[in-house]
Each structure stands twice: as structure tokens, then as C-alpha cells.
Amino acid sequence: MRGPVAPPQVPLSTSRADTFRDLVLDSVERLERHWPQLADIEFLVMEVPPPVSEETVPLGGSAPAEKGEPARVVVYRRPVEIRSKSRDERALLVHEVVVEQVAELLGLSPESVDPRYGQD
């Protein structure tokens, strides 16, 4: 009799979307150690940004809290994936996008949010 290859709580594979979401969550967790107010911000992953007339495609966006809705930070998965060649490069780019959007919401420079911003 054969049993399962892995216990039920261990995924055999994860999707690219799940892996990307995990990169965003890892970045947020790193920042929350120094910025506990990030717990009040909703972090989202969307496949692509909404259509706009700009020439450049944004990698992320943010919106302040209003009318009972929490502040939001969005990271756009497909544009980030297109601009990164490896998982490590993708993780760095995701972190930069998260830092930039958090800085925008907090009215700070990205270097204030994460002193290592732009140094990797």
C-alpha cells in the first residue's frame, strides 16, 4: 500500500502567483519590524495595472485610507516578473516596489522606510 508523497500541509508545488504573493508578504514582514503601523495597510497583488495612458507601466501603486477603507499598497505581478530574470532579482524588485509605495503612503523617502533601499 502506498501513501501520499508529502503530508497534506506541505504543498507539492506552488503556482507562480502564490510564489509572488509570498515575496510580497516577506517584504512586508521585513518592514513591519520597524514600522508597526503597516499592520493597518492592506497589501494586494494584482496581475496587471488598470489601463492608463502613460508610456510606462507601473510596478505598483498605493491609495490612502478613506471612508472606512484601509490604506492599500498594490504590487503588479506581471510587470515585475517581466522586469526580473531570476527569483532573487524578483524578490529585490518586489521589495523596492513595496518600500516605494509604503514611503508614498507615509510621506517619507524610500531610504527612510528601508535604509538599504537601492543598495542591493
Secondary structure, DSSP 8 states (H G I E B T S, - for coil): ----SS-TTS-S---HHHHHHHHHHHHHHHHHTT-GGGGGEEEEEESS----S-SS--SEEEE--BTTB-EEEEEEHHHHHHT-SSHHHHHHHHHHHHHHHHHHHHT--HHHH-TTTT--
